[in-house]
Amino acid sequence: MTKDGSRENGIWKKGDWRRENGVREYGKWNKGKKELNLTMTVKKFEDLDVWKESMRLVIDIYKSLNKCSEFGLKDQIHRSAVSIPSNISEGYDRATNKEYIQYLYIARGSCGELRTQLYIAKEIGVLKRDIVDGFIQTTKKLSAMLYNLIKVRKEKF
């Protein structure tokens, strides 16, 4: 493999990456063509699917709790939800990979915290059960996405 991550013989292997214009690109291995189809370029944290999904969750939670009168729980839910995309973006802009990973762990912890608060909100009737169940599924999905991103950052960087 050359310095930029490409193969000297031009054949891409599973897990390969390349650097072009200072941006690291990843892709999916196409067995039939023996090449890497570049499908994802991350130039800024706004390009990350996990950040986008967490932002959608925050917005949905804010809308759902708009008329909630349980101000303490509402505030805690808001804080933990906002913490997820905030820590993803803050970690992305840190100087080292180690710092980035630490912030991804914090974001993942916020997913667990939010999930607990959602269970409480469901049990005391602050939100409808079907709405909470959807939010809980999203936090589980985000937690898995963060776990996979952490794993990639540890192994490839």
Order of alpha helices (4+ residues) and beta strands (2+ residues): beta-beta-beta-alpha-alpha-alpha-alpha
